[in-house]
């Protein structure tokens, strides 16, 4: 008989989470820590990562530590990943969650503005993966989970955004689509060497500031099969599953957690 707790157990696994102190990152860290993982809490703001690491330790026990990481800077990425592995002696799972982009219309973007969105999505994921992958290959096993987006699968619907003042820029979606493809590449080229790679594509999980626009939130909700926006805690299950041995035969997949957004 398979014991569920054992199946999803993350005890003694070291998991690096980038963008850990963001709207979705905090919930990811909470879910993983609750199943016994040790979290390398990584983001740009050292005070925030240290605060979250202390909170996780107090609530769940375990060895959670904060690390300053700038995903736009290859030197920062390499330095931080090296520091994490020096301290924990390993990196079982890398969750590429951090991102940045620039707003604008396709016809108005400067080259620099366009490239910023690509740099903050696929380029950042490549930097972090490149830094961690050699250590995983040396150990003969590893698990990479990249955070994509529903907009890496489908285009934003202009009717949803209307005159809300909200929009989703083209360089974000293009970069997220590239992340999904890069994930499949990693799975197919490194699976034989013990590396699994999957992506998770969240749907409408607007941050608290955006949620103040009730009309817009209503429009978002109507586009989902479930008729509502997502709550950060609803990402915990899929992250725990993919980080654990419960998904030992799953690789190269993109899982949409979107309330059915991409189903129609």
C-alpha positions, -999 to 999 in steps of 0.1 A, spaced: 0 0 0 13 35 -9 12 59 20 2 93 7 24 112 30 54 92 19 45 96 -17 46 134 -15 73 136 12 100 162 6 120 156 38 157 165 34 152 178 -2 169 211 -9 147 232 -31 158 265 -46 129 289 -52 136 321 -72 112 350 -69 104 335 -35 89 365 -18 65 374 -46 27 370 -47 30 333 -58 64 325 -45 54 328 -9 27 302 -13 51 279 -32 76 281 -4 49 274 22 36 244 4 70 228 -1 82 236 35 50 220 49 61 187 33 95 188 48 117 205 22 145 228 31 140 260 11 167 282 -3 146 314 -4 160 335 -33 150 370 -44 165 405 -48 155 419 -15 177 403 12 155 416 41 124 400 26 141 366 19 155 364 54 122 373 69 104 346 49 131 320 57 127 328 95 89 325 91 91 291 74 115 278 100 93 289 129 62 274 113 75 242 98 109 236 112 137 226 88 166 245 74 153 275 54 177 303 45 175 335 25 197 344 -4 200 375 -25 196 368 -62 193 391 -92 181 370 -121 191 397 -146 228 394 -136 247 362 -146 274 369 -120 248 372 -92 231 340 -103 263 320 -104 275 334 -71 242 327 -53 238 292 -67 274 284 -57 267 297 -22 235 277 -19 252 245 -29 282 252 -6 258 255 23 233 227 15 258 205 -3 232 198 -30 203 211 -50 175 186 -55 150 209 -71 152 243 -88 120 263 -92 124 291 -117 97 314 -106 112 349 -108 105 371 -138 103 407 -150 92 424 -182 83 458 -196 49 471 -206 42 484 -241 26 478 -274 43 458 -302 43 488 -325 58 511 -298 85 489 -282 120 500 -285 145 472 -290 156 475 -254 121 475 -241 113 443 -260 145 426 -250 138 434 -213 108 411 -213 127 383 -230 156 388 -206 133 386 -176 116 354 -187 135 328 -208 170 344 -204 166 344 -166 154 308 -166 184 298 -187 209 317 -164 196 299 -133 193 265 -150 228 268 -164 242 275 -129 224 246 -112 225 219 -140 262 209 -136 257 201 -99 226 180 -107 244 162 -135 273 155 -112 249 139 -87 231 120 -115 197 134 -106 178 166 -104 144 182 -109 138 215 -126 104 232 -124 99 263 -146 70 286 -141 54 295 -174 20 311 -179 -13 306 -196 -1 334 -219 27 311 -230 0 288 -243 -27 313 -255 -28 349 -263 -44 375 -240 -79 382 -251 -82 420 -257 -119 418 -248 -110 407 -212 -88 437 -206 -110 463 -224 -107 497 -208 -95 483 -174 -60 498 -178 -47 463 -174 -29 444 -202 -4 417 -207 26 426 -229 37 405 -259 73 401 -247 60 384 -215 39 358 -234 67 352 -259 92 347 -232 69 323 -213 62 303 -244 99 300 -248 102 287 -212 77 259 -220 98 249 -250 130 251 -231 115 229 -205 108 202 -231 143 205 -244 158 200 -209 136 170 -204 145 153 -237 182 160 -236 190 154 -199 164 128 -189 187 99 -196 212 116 -172 187 116 -143 172 151 -148 135 157 -149 120 190 -162 84 203 -162 67 236 -163 37 249 -145 16 276 -162 -6 296 -138 -37 312 -150 -53 343 -136 -37 349 -102 -38 387 -100 -20 403 -71 -39 422 -44 -34 456 -61 -49 444 -93 -78 427 -74 -89 462 -63 -103 467 -98 -135 447 -92 -148 451 -128 -116 437 -142 -116 408 -118 -151 400 -128 -141 399 -165 -112 376 -156 -134 353 -136 -159 349 -164 -132 336 -188 -124 306 -165 -144 274 -165 -146 276 -127 -159 312 -128 -133 327 -105 -97 338 -102 -71 316 -86 -57 319 -51 -19 314 -45 -25 285 -22 -39 266 -52 -4 263 -66 9 244 -36 -4 209 -47 11 209 -82 44 221 -69 46 195 -42 36 168 -66 63 178 -92 90 183 -66 83 149 -50 87 113 -61 50 112 -68 59 126 -102 89 103 -108 77 94 -143 66 128 -153 89 150 -174 87 173 -204 51 184 -194 34 218 -191 7 217 -165 -18 246 -167 -33 256 -133 -57 281 -147 -93 273 -137 -99 260 -172 -88 292 -190 -69 274 -217 -96 247 -222 -117 269 -244 
